[in-house]
Amino acid sequence: MAIREEGAGVWYHRGQVFCTMRRFDEAIDCYDKALELSPDDPVLWRRKGFALIKTGRYREALACFDQALAIDPEDATAWQRKGYTLACLGWNEDAVACCDRAITLDPQHILAWQSRGWLLGVMCRYDEAVTCYEAVIRLDPDRGSAAWHRERMQERKDLAALASEVLEAEEFMEVPACIRDVVAERDYGNVGLARAVLRELAGRVERGAVQRPV
């Protein structure tokens, strides 16, 4: 990592203050001035990228993270933020790969685990998402948001299982509307009951088919 020029440090800290105030455009201007003085500082590129994310300028942010990683390929935070930016652009597989790289470099990088869990949830890979949030909880047991997201992933997994079971059952029986409504309305609170009732009804139909004389 390059040594930051003294003047660049002043502009860097000004940018930090503007970020704290959520005045991100002004923060970007400060980081640009800092980069004019210290263009090989990966932290400056990373901070500018962060501010660009906050203004919705994702492609510019991505370029900043790429520049930071060109200077310091082992910057786990730059990999995590690049992953987040790619996700915002809809490139989820590439985003997961970036989070994986961040975690390889720093297995205790909580934000990388969180970003990976969020992405996998979006991709309906619920078991893997749960594993990510459990990793966050192990690293920070007091992080209530991770426990909340873990429960939501389990709910989505169960709802997806119910939807699949409904499709299978519809091939040989009439599925009650109340069960189909649980799926349509994303009624997570009644998923367990709906699955149990559906299994019982499907079992009755199957037993009746076996017992029916030829």
C-alpha positions as CSV (number, residue, x, y, z in Angstrom):
1,M,0.0,0.0,0.0
2,A,1.4,3.4,-0.9
3,I,2.1,6.0,1.7
4,R,-0.5,8.6,1.6
5,E,0.7,12.2,0.9
6,E,0.1,14.6,3.7
7,G,-2.2,16.7,1.7
8,A,-4.1,13.7,0.5
9,G,-4.7,12.7,4.1
10,V,-6.4,16.0,4.7
11,W,-8.8,15.6,1.7
12,Y,-9.4,12.0,2.8
13,H,-10.5,13.0,6.2
14,R,-12.7,15.7,4.8
15,G,-14.3,13.1,2.6
16,Q,-14.9,10.9,5.6
17,V,-16.7,13.8,7.4
18,F,-18.9,14.4,4.4
19,C,-19.8,10.7,4.2
20,T,-20.8,10.8,7.9
21,M,-23.0,13.7,7.0
22,R,-24.4,11.8,4.0
23,R,-23.2,14.5,1.7
24,F,-21.7,11.9,-0.7
25,D,-21.2,14.1,-3.8
26,E,-19.0,16.4,-1.7
27,A,-17.2,13.4,-0.3
28,I,-16.5,12.2,-3.9
29,D,-15.0,15.6,-4.7
30,C,-12.7,15.3,-1.7
31,Y,-11.6,11.8,-2.6
32,D,-10.8,13.0,-6.1
33,K,-8.6,15.7,-4.8
34,A,-6.9,13.2,-2.5
35,L,-6.3,10.8,-5.4
36,E,-4.7,13.6,-7.5
37,L,-2.1,13.7,-4.7
38,S,-1.9,10.0,-3.9
39,P,-3.2,8.0,-6.9
40,D,-1.8,4.7,-5.7
41,D,-3.6,4.6,-2.4
42,P,-6.1,1.7,-2.6
43,V,-8.1,3.0,0.4
44,L,-8.8,6.2,-1.3
45,W,-10.2,4.3,-4.4
46,R,-12.2,2.1,-2.0
47,R,-13.7,5.1,-0.2
48,K,-14.6,6.8,-3.4
49,G,-16.3,3.6,-4.6
50,F,-18.3,3.5,-1.4
51,A,-19.5,7.1,-1.9
52,L,-20.4,6.3,-5.5
53,I,-22.5,3.4,-4.3
54,K,-24.4,5.7,-2.1
55,T,-25.2,8.0,-5.0
56,G,-26.3,5.0,-7.2
57,R,-23.4,5.4,-9.6
58,Y,-22.6,1.7,-9.6
59,R,-20.5,1.3,-12.7
60,E,-18.2,4.1,-11.6
61,A,-18.0,2.5,-8.2
62,L,-17.1,-0.8,-9.8
63,A,-14.2,0.9,-11.6
64,C,-13.0,2.3,-8.3
65,F,-12.9,-1.1,-6.6
66,D,-11.2,-2.6,-9.6
67,Q,-8.5,0.1,-9.3
68,A,-8.2,-0.6,-5.6
69,L,-7.7,-4.3,-6.2
70,A,-5.2,-3.7,-9.0
71,I,-3.1,-1.9,-6.3
72,D,-3.9,-4.3,-3.5
73,P,-5.4,-7.6,-4.6
74,E,-5.7,-8.9,-1.0
75,D,-8.0,-6.1,0.2
76,A,-10.9,-8.2,1.5
77,T,-13.1,-5.1,2.0
78,A,-12.6,-4.0,-1.6
79,W,-13.7,-7.5,-2.8
80,Q,-16.7,-7.4,-0.6
81,R,-17.8,-3.9,-1.8
82,K,-17.1,-5.0,-5.4
83,G,-19.4,-7.9,-4.8
84,Y,-22.1,-5.6,-3.4
85,T,-21.8,-3.3,-6.4
86,L,-22.1,-6.2,-8.9
87,A,-25.2,-7.4,-7.1
88,C,-26.7,-3.9,-7.5
89,L,-26.0,-4.3,-11.2
90,G,-27.7,-7.6,-11.2
91,W,-24.6,-9.8,-11.7
92,N,-25.3,-12.1,-8.8
93,E,-23.0,-15.0,-9.6
94,D,-20.0,-12.7,-10.0
95,A,-21.0,-10.9,-6.8
96,V,-21.0,-14.2,-4.9
97,A,-17.5,-15.0,-6.3
98,C,-16.3,-11.6,-4.9
99,C,-17.7,-12.3,-1.5
100,D,-16.0,-15.8,-1.6
101,R,-12.7,-14.1,-2.4
102,A,-13.2,-11.7,0.5
103,I,-14.0,-14.5,2.9
104,T,-10.9,-16.5,1.7
105,L,-8.7,-13.5,2.5
106,D,-10.5,-12.7,5.8
107,P,-12.7,-15.5,7.2
108,Q,-13.9,-13.1,9.9
109,H,-15.1,-10.4,7.5
110,I,-18.7,-10.0,8.8
111,L,-19.9,-7.8,5.9
112,A,-18.7,-10.3,3.3
113,W,-20.6,-13.1,5.1
114,Q,-23.7,-10.9,5.3
115,S,-23.5,-9.8,1.6
116,R,-23.0,-13.5,0.6
117,G,-26.1,-14.5,2.6
118,W,-28.2,-11.7,1.1
119,L,-27.2,-12.7,-2.4
120,L,-27.8,-16.4,-1.9
121,G,-31.2,-15.6,-0.5
122,V,-32.0,-13.5,-3.6
123,M,-30.9,-16.5,-5.7
124,C,-33.2,-18.8,-3.7
125,R,-30.2,-20.8,-2.4
126,Y,-31.6,-20.7,1.1
127,D,-29.5,-23.4,2.8
128,E,-26.3,-21.7,1.8
129,A,-27.8,-18.3,2.9
130,V,-28.6,-19.7,6.3
131,T,-25.0,-21.0,6.6
132,C,-23.7,-17.5,5.9
133,Y,-25.9,-15.9,8.6
134,E,-24.9,-18.6,11.1
135,A,-21.3,-17.6,10.4
136,V,-22.1,-14.0,11.1
137,I,-23.7,-15.0,14.4
138,R,-20.7,-17.0,15.4
139,L,-18.5,-14.0,14.8
140,D,-20.9,-11.6,16.5
141,P,-23.5,-13.3,18.7
142,D,-25.1,-9.9,19.5
143,R,-25.9,-9.1,15.8
144,G,-29.6,-9.5,15.9
145,S,-30.1,-8.7,12.3
146,A,-28.2,-11.9,11.3
147,A,-30.5,-14.1,13.4
148,W,-33.6,-12.3,11.9
149,H,-32.3,-12.9,8.3
150,R,-31.5,-16.5,9.1
151,E,-35.1,-17.1,10.2
152,R,-36.4,-15.4,7.0
153,M,-34.2,-17.7,4.9
154,Q,-35.7,-20.7,6.6
155,E,-39.2,-19.4,6.1
156,R,-38.5,-18.9,2.4
157,K,-37.0,-22.4,2.1
158,D,-40.1,-23.9,3.7
159,L,-42.5,-21.8,1.5
160,A,-40.5,-23.0,-1.6
161,A,-40.9,-26.6,-0.5
162,L,-44.6,-26.1,0.0
163,A,-44.9,-24.6,-3.5
164,S,-43.1,-27.6,-5.0
165,E,-45.3,-30.0,-3.0
166,V,-48.5,-28.3,-4.3
167,L,-47.3,-28.7,-7.9
168,E,-46.6,-32.4,-7.4
169,A,-50.0,-33.0,-5.6
170,E,-51.9,-31.2,-8.3
171,E,-51.0,-34.0,-10.7
172,F,-53.3,-36.5,-9.0
173,M,-55.6,-34.5,-6.7
174,E,-57.4,-31.2,-6.2
175,V,-55.4,-29.1,-3.8
176,P,-57.6,-27.0,-1.4
177,A,-57.6,-23.3,-2.2
178,C,-56.6,-22.5,1.4
179,I,-53.3,-24.4,0.9
180,R,-52.7,-22.7,-2.5
181,D,-53.4,-19.3,-0.9
182,V,-50.6,-19.9,1.7
183,V,-48.2,-20.0,-1.2
184,A,-49.8,-17.2,-3.2
185,E,-50.0,-14.9,-0.2
186,R,-46.6,-15.9,1.2
187,D,-48.3,-16.7,4.5
188,Y,-45.2,-17.9,6.3
189,G,-47.0,-18.4,9.6
190,N,-49.1,-21.2,8.1
191,V,-46.6,-22.9,5.9
192,G,-46.0,-25.7,8.4
193,L,-49.7,-26.4,8.9
194,A,-50.3,-26.3,5.1
195,R,-47.5,-28.8,4.5
196,A,-48.8,-31.2,7.1
197,V,-52.4,-31.0,5.8
198,L,-51.3,-31.4,2.2
199,R,-49.2,-34.5,3.1
200,E,-52.2,-36.0,5.0
201,L,-54.6,-35.3,2.0
202,A,-52.1,-36.7,-0.5
203,G,-51.6,-39.8,1.6
204,R,-55.4,-40.4,1.7
205,V,-55.6,-40.2,-2.1
206,E,-52.7,-42.5,-2.6
207,R,-54.0,-45.0,-0.1
208,G,-57.4,-44.9,-1.8
209,A,-55.8,-45.6,-5.1
210,V,-54.0,-48.6,-3.8
211,Q,-57.2,-50.0,-2.2
212,R,-59.5,-49.4,-5.1
213,P,-60.4,-52.6,-6.9
214,V,-59.2,-53.0,-10.5
